[in-house]
Amino acid sequence: MNLTKDNLVIGGKYNWRYQKERLVYLGKSLSNGWLHRFALVDSPNNVWCEVRDSDLEFFEETRE
């Protein structure tokens, strides 16, 4: 299933397709409200990347 802004879950675990970094979803950016924030699972309090809605198609739920 493709990820969209409507099926992301805060605290859910995701990763970029074919990448080893495991991420936790933090929610939308507080500064602008339209970027999705992710942190590394091992550092859940530090934003690791911010992505647009259109980039979510390159994410998948983490299976590990």
PQR file with spaces between the fields and no chain letter, atoms N, CA, C, O and H, PARSE charges and radii, in Angstrom:
ATOM       1  N    MET     1       0.831   -1.180    0.000 -0.4000 1.5000
ATOM       2  CA   MET     1       0.000    0.000    0.000 -0.0000 2.0000
ATOM       3  C    MET     1       0.878    1.246    0.000  0.5500 1.7000
ATOM       4  O    MET     1       1.845    1.326    0.757 -0.5500 1.4000
ATOM       5  N    ASN     2       0.549    2.208   -0.837 -0.4000 1.5000
ATOM       6  CA   ASN     2       1.295    3.460   -0.880 -0.0000 2.0000
ATOM       7  C    ASN     2       0.947    4.316    0.323  0.5500 1.7000
ATOM       8  O    ASN     2      -0.212    4.407    0.727 -0.5500 1.4000
ATOM       9  H    ASN     2      -0.237    2.144   -1.452  0.4000 1.0000
ATOM      10  N    LEU     3       1.975    4.945    0.890 -0.4000 1.5000
ATOM      11  CA   LEU     3       1.734    5.847    2.007 -0.0000 2.0000
ATOM      12  C    LEU     3       1.241    7.181    1.490  0.5500 1.7000
ATOM      13  O    LEU     3       1.683    7.665    0.448 -0.5500 1.4000
ATOM      14  H    LEU     3       2.917    4.871    0.561  0.4000 1.0000
ATOM      15  N    THR     4       0.328    7.762    2.228 -0.4000 1.5000
ATOM      16  CA   THR     4      -0.181    9.091    1.934 -0.0000 2.0000
ATOM      17  C    THR     4      -0.263    9.855    3.252  0.5500 1.7000
ATOM      18  O    THR     4      -0.104    9.271    4.324 -0.5500 1.4000
ATOM      19  H    THR     4      -0.031    7.369    3.074  0.4000 1.0000
ATOM      20  N    LYS     5      -0.506   11.134    3.170 -0.4000 1.5000
ATOM      21  CA   LYS     5      -0.648   11.935    4.386 -0.0000 2.0000
ATOM      22  C    LYS     5      -1.812   11.447    5.245  0.5500 1.7000
ATOM      23  O    LYS     5      -1.839   11.688    6.452 -0.5500 1.4000
ATOM      24  H    LYS     5      -0.635   11.608    2.298  0.4000 1.0000
ATOM      25  N    ASP     6      -2.767   10.765    4.628 -0.4000 1.5000
ATOM      26  CA   ASP     6      -3.947   10.308    5.350 -0.0000 2.0000
ATOM      27  C    ASP     6      -3.759    8.988    6.091  0.5500 1.7000
ATOM      28  O    ASP     6      -4.560    8.652    6.963 -0.5500 1.4000
ATOM      29  H    ASP     6      -2.745   10.569    3.647  0.4000 1.0000
ATOM      30  N    ASN     7      -2.702    8.230    5.753 -0.4000 1.5000
ATOM      31  CA   ASN     7      -2.534    6.956    6.458 -0.0000 2.0000
ATOM      32  C    ASN     7      -1.247    6.868    7.266  0.5500 1.7000
ATOM      33  O    ASN     7      -0.873    5.782    7.709 -0.5500 1.4000
ATOM      34  H    ASN     7      -2.052    8.503    5.045  0.4000 1.0000
ATOM      35  N    LEU     8      -0.564    7.992    7.466 -0.4000 1.5000
ATOM      36  CA   LEU     8       0.582    8.018    8.376 -0.0000 2.0000
ATOM      37  C    LEU     8       0.081    8.041    9.816  0.5500 1.7000
ATOM      38  O    LEU     8      -0.954    8.641   10.110 -0.5500 1.4000
ATOM      39  H    LEU     8      -0.868    8.874    7.106  0.4000 1.0000
ATOM      40  N    VAL     9       0.811    7.391   10.703 -0.4000 1.5000
ATOM      41  CA   VAL     9       0.444    7.343   12.108 -0.0000 2.0000
ATOM      42  C    VAL     9       1.590    7.921   12.924  0.5500 1.7000
ATOM      43  O    VAL     9       2.729    7.471   12.802 -0.5500 1.4000
ATOM      44  H    VAL     9       1.651    6.904   10.464  0.4000 1.0000
ATOM      45  N    ILE    10       1.296    8.912   13.752 -0.4000 1.5000
ATOM      46  CA   ILE    10       2.334    9.464   14.628 -0.0000 2.0000
ATOM      47  C    ILE    10       2.839    8.337   15.520  0.5500 1.7000
ATOM      48  O    ILE    10       2.054    7.624   16.145 -0.5500 1.4000
ATOM      49  H    ILE    10       0.371    9.278   13.851  0.4000 1.0000
ATOM      50  N    GLY    11       4.155    8.188   15.570 -0.4000 1.5000
ATOM      51  CA   GLY    11       4.774    7.091   16.316 -0.0000 2.0000
ATOM      52  C    GLY    11       4.954    5.836   15.489  0.5500 1.7000
ATOM      53  O    GLY    11       5.603    4.890   15.934 -0.5500 1.4000
ATOM      54  H    GLY    11       4.792    8.768   15.062  0.4000 1.0000
ATOM      55  N    GLY    12       4.379    5.812   14.272 -0.4000 1.5000
ATOM      56  CA   GLY    12       4.539    4.668   13.380 -0.0000 2.0000
ATOM      57  C    GLY    12       5.962    4.596   12.836  0.5500 1.7000
ATOM      58  O    GLY    12       6.664    5.605   12.772 -0.5500 1.4000
ATOM      59  H    GLY    12       3.852    6.580   13.911  0.4000 1.0000
ATOM      60  N    LYS    13       6.370    3.417   12.452 -0.4000 1.5000
ATOM      61  CA   LYS    13       7.740    3.221   11.955 -0.0000 2.0000
ATOM      62  C    LYS    13       7.727    3.039   10.441  0.5500 1.7000
ATOM      63  O    LYS    13       6.948    2.255    9.898 -0.5500 1.4000
ATOM      64  H    LYS    13       5.799    2.597   12.503  0.4000 1.0000
ATOM      65  N    TYR    14       8.612    3.785    9.771 -0.4000 1.5000
ATOM      66  CA   TYR    14       8.666    3.831    8.318 -0.0000 2.0000
ATOM      67  C    TYR    14      10.114    3.876    7.865  0.5500 1.7000
ATOM      68  O    TYR    14      11.028    4.060    8.669 -0.5500 1.4000
ATOM      69  H    TYR    14       9.245    4.421   10.213  0.4000 1.0000
ATOM      70  N    ASN    15      10.307    3.709    6.586 -0.4000 1.5000
ATOM      71  CA   ASN    15      11.640    3.900    6.008 -0.0000 2.0000
ATOM      72  C    ASN    15      11.495    4.270    4.539  0.5500 1.7000
ATOM      73  O    ASN    15      10.492    3.959    3.897 -0.5500 1.4000
ATOM      74  H    ASN    15       9.565    3.559    5.932  0.4000 1.0000
ATOM      75  N    TRP    16      12.527    4.945    4.021 -0.4000 1.5000
ATOM      76  CA   TRP    16      12.599    5.178    2.585 -0.0000 2.0000
ATOM      77  C    TRP    16      12.745    3.801    1.950  0.5500 1.7000
ATOM      78  O    TRP    16      13.458    2.955    2.490 -0.5500 1.4000
ATOM      79  H    TRP    16      13.341    5.197    4.543  0.4000 1.0000
ATOM      80  N    ARG    17      12.108    3.561    0.853 -0.4000 1.5000
ATOM      81  CA   ARG    17      12.237    2.261    0.181 -0.0000 2.0000
ATOM      82  C    ARG    17      13.700    1.969   -0.106  0.5500 1.7000
ATOM      83  O    ARG    17      14.450    2.834   -0.559 -0.5500 1.4000
ATOM      84  H    ARG    17      11.529    4.248    0.414  0.4000 1.0000
ATOM      85  N    TYR    18      14.082    0.742    0.165 -0.4000 1.5000
ATOM      86  CA   TYR    18      15.424    0.209   -0.109 -0.0000 2.0000
ATOM      87  C    TYR    18      16.520    0.852    0.747  0.5500 1.7000
ATOM      88  O    TYR    18      17.699    0.721    0.420 -0.5500 1.4000
ATOM      89  H    TYR    18      13.472    0.039    0.533  0.4000 1.0000
ATOM      90  N    GLN    19      16.162    1.534    1.822 -0.4000 1.5000
ATOM      91  CA   GLN    19      17.167    2.131    2.703 -0.0000 2.0000
ATOM      92  C    GLN    19      17.125    1.456    4.063  0.5500 1.7000
ATOM      93  O    GLN    19      16.080    0.962    4.488 -0.5500 1.4000
ATOM      94  H    GLN    19      15.204    1.639    2.087  0.4000 1.0000
ATOM      95  N    LYS    20      18.263    1.436    4.741 -0.4000 1.5000
ATOM      96  CA   LYS    20      18.364    0.727    6.014 -0.0000 2.0000
ATOM      97  C    LYS    20      17.903    1.548    7.217  0.5500 1.7000
ATOM      98  O    LYS    20      17.545    0.970    8.243 -0.5500 1.4000
ATOM      99  H    LYS    20      19.111    1.836    4.395  0.4000 1.0000
ATOM     100  N    GLU    21      17.900    2.888    7.120 -0.4000 1.5000
ATOM     101  CA   GLU    21      17.522    3.723    8.253 -0.0000 2.0000
ATOM     102  C    GLU    21      16.047    3.528    8.584  0.5500 1.7000
ATOM     103  O    GLU    21      15.182    3.625    7.713 -0.5500 1.4000
ATOM     104  H    GLU    21      18.191    3.358    6.286  0.4000 1.0000
ATOM     105  N    ARG    22      15.777    3.254    9.847 -0.4000 1.5000
ATOM     106  CA   ARG    22      14.405    3.062   10.301 -0.0000 2.0000
ATOM     107  C    ARG    22      13.976    4.344   11.003  0.5500 1.7000
ATOM     108  O    ARG    22      14.685    4.878   11.856 -0.5500 1.4000
ATOM     109  H    ARG    22      16.479    3.176   10.555  0.4000 1.0000
ATOM     110  N    LEU    23      12.793    4.822   10.621 -0.4000 1.5000
ATOM     111  CA   LEU    23      12.332    6.125   11.068 -0.0000 2.0000
ATOM     112  C    LEU    23      11.026    6.017   11.836  0.5500 1.7000
ATOM     113  O    LEU    23      10.249    5.081   11.651 -0.5500 1.4000
ATOM     114  H    LEU    23      12.216    4.388    9.929  0.4000 1.0000
ATOM     115  N    VAL    24      10.806    6.989   12.693 -0.4000 1.5000
ATOM     116  CA   VAL    24       9.545    7.109   13.408 -0.0000 2.0000
ATOM     117  C    VAL    24       8.906    8.429   12.967  0.5500 1.7000
ATOM     118  O    VAL    24       9.578    9.453   12.848 -0.5500 1.4000
ATOM     119  H    VAL    24      11.438    7.749   12.844  0.4000 1.0000
ATOM     120  N    TYR    25       7.603    8.377   12.729 -0.4000 1.5000
ATOM     121  CA   TYR    25       6.898    9.570   12.255 -0.0000 2.0000
ATOM     122  C    TYR    25       6.546   10.470   13.431  0.5500 1.7000
ATOM     123  O    TYR    25       5.931   10.027   14.401 -0.5500 1.4000
ATOM     124  H    TYR    25       7.057    7.544   12.826  0.4000 1.0000
ATOM     125  N    LEU    26       6.941   11.743   13.339 -0.4000 1.5000
ATOM     126  CA   LEU    26       6.718   12.703   14.412 -0.0000 2.0000
ATOM     127  C    LEU    26       5.498   13.588   14.176  0.5500 1.7000
ATOM     128  O    LEU    26       5.012   14.236   15.103 -0.5500 1.4000
ATOM     129  H    LEU    26       7.441   12.103   12.551  0.4000 1.0000
ATOM     130  N    GLY    27       5.009   13.616   12.958 -0.4000 1.5000
ATOM     131  CA   GLY    27       3.885   14.486   12.634 -0.0000 2.0000
ATOM     132  C    GLY    27       4.320   15.602   11.704  0.5500 1.7000
ATOM     133  O    GLY    27       5.435   15.600   11.184 -0.5500 1.4000
ATOM     134  H    GLY    27       5.403   13.089   12.205  0.4000 1.0000
ATOM     135  N    LYS    28       3.430   16.546   11.506 -0.4000 1.5000
ATOM     136  CA   LYS    28       3.735   17.661   10.608 -0.0000 2.0000
ATOM     137  C    LYS    28       4.596   18.692   11.322  0.5500 1.7000
ATOM     138  O    LYS    28       4.553   18.823   12.546 -0.5500 1.4000
ATOM     139  H    LYS    28       2.524   16.547   11.929  0.4000 1.0000
ATOM     140  N    SER    29       5.370   19.413   10.541 -0.4000 1.5000
ATOM     141  CA   SER    29       6.232   20.466   11.053 -0.0000 2.0000
ATOM     142  C    SER    29       5.408   21.539   11.747  0.5500 1.7000
ATOM     143  O    SER    29       4.375   21.966   11.233 -0.5500 1.4000
ATOM     144  H    SER    29       5.405   19.306    9.548  0.4000 1.0000
ATOM     145  N    LEU    30       5.860   21.967   12.899 -0.4000 1.5000
ATOM     146  CA   LEU    30       5.162   23.032   13.621 -0.0000 2.0000
ATOM     147  C    LEU    30       5.430   24.401   13.013  0.5500 1.7000
ATOM     148  O    LEU    30       4.640   25.329   13.185 -0.5500 1.4000
ATOM     149  H    LEU    30       6.700   21.620   13.317  0.4000 1.0000
ATOM     150  N    SER    31       6.550   24.523   12.301 -0.4000 1.5000
ATOM     151  CA   SER    31       6.915   25.836   11.761 -0.0000 2.0000
ATOM     152  C    SER    31       6.128   26.203   10.505  0.5500 1.7000
ATOM     153  O    SER    31       5.813   27.373   10.292 -0.5500 1.4000
ATOM     154  H    SER    31       7.192   23.769   12.162  0.4000 1.0000
ATOM     155  N    ASN    32       5.809   25.208    9.672 -0.4000 1.5000
ATOM     156  CA   ASN    32       5.097   25.548    8.437 -0.0000 2.0000
ATOM     157  C    ASN    32       3.862   24.685    8.195  0.5500 1.7000
ATOM     158  O    ASN    32       3.012   25.047    7.382 -0.5500 1.4000
ATOM     159  H    ASN    32       6.066   24.257    9.846  0.4000 1.0000
ATOM     160  N    GLY    33       3.750   23.565    8.878 -0.4000 1.5000
ATOM     161  CA   GLY    33       2.551   22.752    8.808 -0.0000 2.0000
ATOM     162  C    GLY    33       2.369   21.905    7.564  0.5500 1.7000
ATOM     163  O    GLY    33       1.360   21.209    7.450 -0.5500 1.4000
ATOM     164  H    GLY    33       4.441   23.271    9.539  0.4000 1.0000
ATOM     165  N    TRP    34       3.307   21.936    6.628 -0.4000 1.5000
ATOM     166  CA   TRP    34       3.106   21.113    5.433 -0.0000 2.0000
ATOM     167  C    TRP    34       4.245   20.146    5.157  0.5500 1.7000
ATOM     168  O    TRP    34       4.193   19.424    4.162 -0.5500 1.4000
ATOM     169  H    TRP    34       4.126   22.501    6.721  0.4000 1.0000
ATOM     170  N    LEU    35       5.254   20.101    5.983 -0.4000 1.5000
ATOM     171  CA   LEU    35       6.297   19.088    5.859 -0.0000 2.0000
ATOM     172  C    LEU    35       6.082   18.018    6.930  0.5500 1.7000
ATOM     173  O    LEU    35       5.725   18.320    8.069 -0.5500 1.4000
ATOM     174  H    LEU    35       5.297   20.687    6.792  0.4000 1.0000
ATOM     175  N    HIS    36       6.304   16.773    6.544 -0.4000 1.5000
ATOM     176  CA   HIS    36       6.199   15.653    7.477 -0.0000 2.0000
ATOM     177  C    HIS    36       7.566   15.408    8.086  0.5500 1.7000
ATOM     178  O    HIS    36       8.563   15.332    7.367 -0.5500 1.4000
ATOM     179  H    HIS    36       6.593   16.527    5.619  0.4000 1.0000
ATOM     180  N    ARG    37       7.623   15.283    9.401 -0.4000 1.5000
ATOM     181  CA   ARG    37       8.896   15.105   10.110 -0.0000 2.0000
ATOM     182  C    ARG    37       9.087   13.657   10.540  0.5500 1.7000
ATOM     183  O    ARG    37       8.169   12.997   11.027 -0.5500 1.4000
ATOM     184  H    ARG    37       6.813   15.344    9.985  0.4000 1.0000
ATOM     185  N    PHE    38      10.312   13.191   10.342 -0.4000 1.5000
ATOM     186  CA   PHE    38      10.698   11.841   10.746 -0.0000 2.0000
ATOM     187  C    PHE    38      11.991   11.918   11.546  0.5500 1.7000
ATOM     188  O    PHE    38      12.840   12.773   11.293 -0.5500 1.4000
ATOM     189  H    PHE    38      11.058   13.727    9.947  0.4000 1.0000
ATOM     190  N    ALA    39      12.131   11.021   12.509 -0.4000 1.5000
ATOM     191  CA   ALA    39      13.352   10.890   13.296 -0.0000 2.0000
ATOM     192  C    ALA    39      13.840    9.457   13.167  0.5500 1.7000
ATOM     193  O    ALA    39      13.061    8.554   12.859 -0.5500 1.4000
ATOM     194  H    ALA    39      11.441   10.327   12.714  0.4000 1.0000
ATOM     195  N    LEU    40      15.122    9.252   13.400 -0.4000 1.5000
ATOM     196  CA   LEU    40      15.648    7.890   13.458 -0.0000 2.0000
ATOM     197  C    LEU    40      15.056    7.197   14.676  0.5500 1.7000
ATOM     198  O    LEU    40      14.864    7.831   15.713 -0.5500 1.4000
ATOM     199  H    LEU    40      15.754    9.985   13.649  0.4000 1.0000
ATOM     200  N    VAL    41      14.766    5.914   14.567 -0.4000 1.5000
ATOM     201  CA   VAL    41      14.194    5.159   15.680 -0.0000 2.0000
ATOM     202  C    VAL    41      15.088    5.253   16.908  0.5500 1.7000
ATOM     203  O    VAL    41      14.592    5.343   18.031 -0.5500 1.4000
ATOM     204  H    VAL    41      14.922    5.399   13.725  0.4000 1.0000
ATOM     205  N    ASP    42      16.416    5.234   16.702 -0.4000 1.5000
ATOM     206  CA   ASP    42      17.358    5.300   17.823 -0.0000 2.0000
ATOM     207  C    ASP    42      17.491    6.691   18.423  0.5500 1.7000
ATOM     208  O    ASP    42      18.037    6.829   19.518 -0.5500 1.4000
ATOM     209  H    ASP    42      16.819    5.161   15.789  0.4000 1.0000
ATOM     210  N    SER    43      17.011    7.727   17.743 -0.4000 1.5000
ATOM     211  CA   SER    43      17.071    9.115   18.228 -0.0000 2.0000
ATOM     212  C    SER    43      15.724    9.788   17.987  0.5500 1.7000
ATOM     213  O    SER    43      15.639   10.722   17.190 -0.5500 1.4000
ATOM     214  H    SER    43      16.568    7.615   16.853  0.4000 1.0000
ATOM     215  N    PRO    44      14.676    9.334   18.658 -0.5600 1.5000
ATOM     216  CA   PRO    44      13.326    9.787   18.336  0.2800 2.0000
ATOM     217  C    PRO    44      13.026   11.253   18.645  0.5500 1.7000
ATOM     218  O    PRO    44      11.968   11.754   18.263 -0.5500 1.4000
ATOM     219  N    ASN    45      13.925   11.940   19.320 -0.4000 1.5000
ATOM     220  CA   ASN    45      13.685   13.346   19.648 -0.0000 2.0000
ATOM     221  C    ASN    45      14.373   14.311   18.694  0.5500 1.7000
ATOM     222  O    ASN    45      14.244   15.526   18.844 -0.5500 1.4000
ATOM     223  H    ASN    45      14.784   11.533   19.630  0.4000 1.0000
ATOM     224  N    ASN    46      15.097   13.789   17.722 -0.4000 1.5000
ATOM     225  CA   ASN    46      15.832   14.629   16.775 -0.0000 2.0000
ATOM     226  C    ASN    46      15.292   14.416   15.365  0.5500 1.7000
ATOM     227  O    ASN    46      15.331   13.304   14.838 -0.5500 1.4000
ATOM     228  H    ASN    46      15.202   12.802   17.601  0.4000 1.0000
ATOM     229  N    VAL    47      14.796   15.476   14.767 -0.4000 1.5000
ATOM     230  CA   VAL    47      14.278   15.369   13.399 -0.0000 2.0000
ATOM     231  C    VAL    47      15.425   14.976   12.471  0.5500 1.7000
ATOM     232  O    VAL    47      16.477   15.615   12.459 -0.5500 1.4000
ATOM     233  H    VAL    47      14.765   16.379   15.195  0.4000 1.0000
ATOM     234  N    TRP    48      15.208   13.923   11.703 -0.4000 1.5000
ATOM     235  CA   TRP    48      16.231   13.431   10.783 -0.0000 2.0000
ATOM     236  C    TRP    48      15.954   13.891    9.358  0.5500 1.7000
ATOM     237  O    TRP    48      16.879   14.161    8.592 -0.5500 1.4000
ATOM     238  H    TRP    48      14.354   13.404   11.714  0.4000 1.0000
ATOM     239  N    CYS    49      14.667   13.979    9.006 -0.4000 1.5000
ATOM     240  CA   CYS    49      14.311   14.488    7.685 -0.0000 2.0000
ATOM     241  C    CYS    49      12.891   15.032    7.699  0.5500 1.7000
ATOM     242  O    CYS    49      12.062   14.662    8.530 -0.5500 1.4000
ATOM     243  H    CYS    49      13.915   13.760    9.628  0.4000 1.0000
ATOM     244  N    GLU    50      12.646   15.913    6.757 -0.4000 1.5000
ATOM     245  CA   GLU    50      11.317   16.466    6.538 -0.0000 2.0000
ATOM     246  C    GLU    50      10.982   16.263    5.066  0.5500 1.7000
ATOM     247  O    GLU    50      11.812   16.526    4.195 -0.5500 1.4000
ATOM     248  H    GLU    50      13.319   16.213    6.082  0.4000 1.0000
ATOM     249  N    VAL    51       9.780   15.801    4.792 -0.4000 1.5000
ATOM     250  CA   VAL    51       9.412   15.500    3.414 -0.0000 2.0000
ATOM     251  C    VAL    51       8.039   16.074    3.075  0.5500 1.7000
ATOM     252  O    VAL    51       7.201   16.290    3.950 -0.5500 1.4000
ATOM     253  H    VAL    51       9.106   15.588    5.499  0.4000 1.0000
ATOM     254  N    ARG    52       7.837   16.309    1.801 -0.4000 1.5000
ATOM     255  CA   ARG    52       6.554   16.794    1.289 -0.0000 2.0000
ATOM     256  C    ARG    52       5.593   15.624    1.092  0.5500 1.7000
ATOM     257  O    ARG    52       6.000   14.463    1.066 -0.5500 1.4000
ATOM     258  H    ARG    52       8.517   16.133    1.090  0.4000 1.0000
ATOM     259  N    ASP    53       4.316   15.953    0.955 -0.4000 1.5000
ATOM     260  CA   ASP    53       3.312   14.913    0.690 -0.0000 2.0000
ATOM     261  C    ASP    53       3.712   14.059   -0.514  0.5500 1.7000
ATOM     262  O    ASP    53       3.554   12.838   -0.494 -0.5500 1.4000
ATOM     263  H    ASP    53       3.985   16.896    0.976  0.4000 1.0000
ATOM     264  N    SER    54       4.224   14.697   -1.548 -0.4000 1.5000
ATOM     265  CA   SER    54       4.562   13.981   -2.784 -0.0000 2.0000
ATOM     266  C    SER    54       5.717   12.996   -2.605  0.5500 1.7000
ATOM     267  O    SER    54       5.858   12.067   -3.401 -0.5500 1.4000
ATOM     268  H    SER    54       4.353   15.689   -1.564  0.4000 1.0000
ATOM     269  N    ASP    55       6.546   13.182   -1.573 -0.4000 1.5000
ATOM     270  CA   ASP    55       7.665   12.261   -1.323 -0.0000 2.0000
ATOM     271  C    ASP    55       7.239   10.996   -0.583  0.5500 1.7000
ATOM     272  O    ASP    55       7.992   10.025   -0.532 -0.5500 1.4000
ATOM     273  H    ASP    55       6.432   13.937   -0.927  0.4000 1.0000
ATOM     274  N    LEU    56       6.047   11.003   -0.016 -0.4000 1.5000
ATOM     275  CA   LEU    56       5.605    9.848    0.767 -0.0000 2.0000
ATOM     276  C    LEU    56       5.466    8.584   -0.065  0.5500 1.7000
ATOM     277  O    LEU    56       5.487    7.480    0.478 -0.5500 1.4000
ATOM     278  H    LEU    56       5.435   11.792   -0.058  0.4000 1.0000
ATOM     279  N    GLU    57       5.325    8.732   -1.370 -0.4000 1.5000
ATOM     280  CA   GLU    57       5.229    7.549   -2.227 -0.0000 2.0000
ATOM     281  C    GLU    57       6.520    6.720   -2.214  0.5500 1.7000
ATOM     282  O    GLU    57       6.513    5.558   -2.620 -0.5500 1.4000
ATOM     283  H    GLU    57       5.308    9.629   -1.812  0.4000 1.0000
ATOM     284  N    PHE    58       7.624    7.313   -1.750 -0.4000 1.5000
ATOM     285  CA   PHE    58       8.903    6.614   -1.693 -0.0000 2.0000
ATOM     286  C    PHE    58       9.161    5.987   -0.325  0.5500 1.7000
ATOM     287  O    PHE    58      10.247    5.464   -0.074 -0.5500 1.4000
ATOM     288  H    PHE    58       7.630    8.257   -1.420  0.4000 1.0000
ATOM     289  N    PHE    59       8.169    6.039    0.554 -0.4000 1.5000
ATOM     290  CA   PHE    59       8.262    5.455    1.891 -0.0000 2.0000
ATOM     291  C    PHE    59       7.463    4.162    1.946  0.5500 1.7000
ATOM     292  O    PHE    59       6.573    3.918    1.131 -0.5500 1.4000
ATOM     293  H    PHE    59       7.287    6.464    0.350  0.4000 1.0000
ATOM     294  N    GLU    60       7.811    3.338    2.936 -0.4000 1.5000
ATOM     295  CA   GLU    60       7.043    2.134    3.222 -0.0000 2.0000
ATOM     296  C    GLU    60       7.029    1.924    4.727  0.5500 1.7000
ATOM     297  O    GLU    60       7.884    2.447    5.442 -0.5500 1.4000
ATOM     298  H    GLU    60       8.535    3.536    3.597  0.4000 1.0000
ATOM     299  N    GLU    61       6.069    1.168    5.199 -0.4000 1.5000
ATOM     300  CA   GLU    61       6.059    0.825    6.622 -0.0000 2.0000
ATOM     301  C    GLU    61       7.228   -0.099    6.899  0.5500 1.7000
ATOM     302  O    GLU    61       7.533   -0.986    6.102 -0.5500 1.4000
ATOM     303  H    GLU    61       5.374    0.744    4.618  0.4000 1.0000
ATOM     304  N    THR    62       7.878    0.111    8.030 -0.4000 1.5000
ATOM     305  CA   THR    62       8.995   -0.737    8.404 -0.0000 2.0000
ATOM     306  C    THR    62       8.476   -2.093    8.838  0.5500 1.7000
ATOM     307  O    THR    62       7.562   -2.188    9.657 -0.5500 1.4000
ATOM     308  H    THR    62       7.630    0.832    8.677  0.4000 1.0000
ATOM     309  N    ARG    63       9.056   -3.123    8.293 -0.4000 1.5000
ATOM     310  CA   ARG    63       8.616   -4.487    8.601 -0.0000 2.0000
ATOM     311  C    ARG    63       9.444   -5.127    9.705  0.5500 1.7000
ATOM     312  O    ARG    63       9.083   -6.185   10.221 -0.5500 1.4000
ATOM     313  H    ARG    63       9.799   -3.046    7.628  0.4000 1.0000
ATOM     314  N    GLU    64      10.529   -4.505   10.061 -0.4000 1.5000
ATOM     315  CA   GLU    64      11.437   -5.083   11.079 -0.0000 2.0000
ATOM     316  C    GLU    64      11.148   -4.537   12.443  0.5500 1.7000
ATOM     317  O    GLU    64      11.811   -4.910   13.410 -0.5500 1.4000
ATOM     318  H    GLU    64      10.822   -3.646    9.642  0.4000 1.0000
